[in-house]
Amino acid sequence: MQLESKDLVHGEPVPARFAFGKPDPEQHMALSDNVSPHLLWQDVPDGTRSFAVLCVDPDVPSVADDVNTEGQTLARDMPRVDFFHWVMVDVPADVHELATGQCGEGVTPGGKRNPPGPDGARQGSNNYTQFLEGAGELAGRYYGYDGPCPPWNDERLHHYRFTVYALDVEKIDLPDDFDGPAALAAMDGHILAEASITGTYTLNPDVK
């Protein structure tokens, strides 16, 4: 299986248009356009009955105490964990492309309740739900696509892995409200093939 995009280039920076946050010279970060990127997958294996689409950043600090704190930096070698930016399952087998912005555009304070996407697909919560807990009007349940916004004081370049999975089941066994780890666990044993594109992003002007 192969994955292509008009908006993303493997190994290259994700354009700010597709990010949750963009650099700001005064505040370090400002909300960005948060547009879901174009994805096109081909060479799908026989027996595919649905697809899942996930975007994961594996470079998120495991301890958030000093995240976005003036006078502090997050060491490049500190322990890291996965941060799910997009979890979509039950994408019909006849859907092989997502248009730019088809699955979201703009930042919705409190999160999108019913994010757009292909008919029949279900979208789980992403980790902005946890990250923005207690963040005033931004706090809430975040579903669907919300793009990159790494800590502006992080010394590490973040990587964003967009993966499409071909599955041998039409529907994944998940409750109505699910997240990334639950989706991966439910997909276990049903993955026929997968393909990925990885982009990079940083809000730290000293990181390249």
HELIX and SHEET records of a PDB file:
HELIX    1   1 ALA A   16  PHE A   18  5                                   3    
HELIX    2   2 TYR A  128  PHE A  131  1                                   4    
HELIX    3   3 GLY A  136  LEU A  138  5                                   3    
HELIX    4   4 GLY A  180  MET A  187  1                                   8    
SHEET    1   A 3 GLN A   2  GLU A   4  0                                        
SHEET    2   A 3 LEU A  39  GLN A  42 -1                                        
SHEET    3   A 3 GLU A  97  LEU A  98 -1                                        
SHEET    1   B 2 GLY A  21  ASP A  24  0                                        
SHEET    2   B 2 HIS A  28  LEU A  31 -1                                        
SHEET    1   C 5 ARG A 122  GLN A 123  0                                        
SHEET    2   C 5 ARG A  80  PRO A  92 -1                                        
SHEET    3   C 5 SER A  50  PRO A  61 -1                                        
SHEET    4   C 5 HIS A 158  LEU A 167 -1                                        
SHEET    5   C 5 ILE A 191  TYR A 201 -1                                        
END                                                                             
